[in-house]
């Protein structure tokens, strides 16, 4: 088990080390390897805004204190969701049914009602979590565009750049469905960033139960992964070789895993633990990820309590 990094100095070192990591997958390998740009976007935001690291350090200190002090409660968080669809082609203008299918997947995955949750190995069954957060689709906004791809510089989140501004981001989860490009399936903004760009971006090909055309990312788990980031979860390998995801009950991973690794998959990090490759915060195929851990649950819950970075959603 990993030691949790507590001090601001250690966290600043963590951000520094993570700048050596890249997540952009080549376009040719998009169907073979998951591409999430959340860490890449965070690195760019940290460079552009030196105060962001301080805000994130404060959020981390609050999170650790809330987890250690038992401040978390068993209240329910219900997240209103606004989906912003930006489309150039009819295929990109995804249907209301496909959008609702994504909301359904989020509800299953965050409440352990997904059918594959029962596949959790016995080794991890004691820490497999029902996060207990629900999602309700509130609004779908649609906008026709001439853009063939949007990249990861948040243009889709800005009306002045042809996108759509977020709606009430302190009390609603905004999601953008569009063509991202660059082999990126999605990315999210971590707590602490600007409200003007807060939310989650998912490539429209991987939004919801989109069918065999998006295999092996056709089960809606890209959004589960990215919403995990939006709720302050790191990649399970800590974006560094044998790094820390700041969660105590997830094993140390060498690096990202792809495809569907055969169980048990051993790490070569200290103690050679069995890696939790089925965790949503790894890079495995959609059919290979199906659980959060209790430690991740506590970390997510901490942002919603009074004083937390997303307290506007409330517990």
PyMOL commands that set and color helices and strands:
alter all, ss='L'
color gray80, all
select helices_A, chain A and resi 8-18+27-29+38-48+50-69+96-110+115-119+122-124+155-157+159-161+195-197+204-206+212-214+221-230+286-288+294-302+311-313
alter helices_A, ss='H'
color red, helices_A
select strands_A, chain A and resi 77-87+133-144+173-178+186-188+200-203
alter strands_A, ss='S'
color yellow, strands_A
deselect
rebuild
show_as cartoon
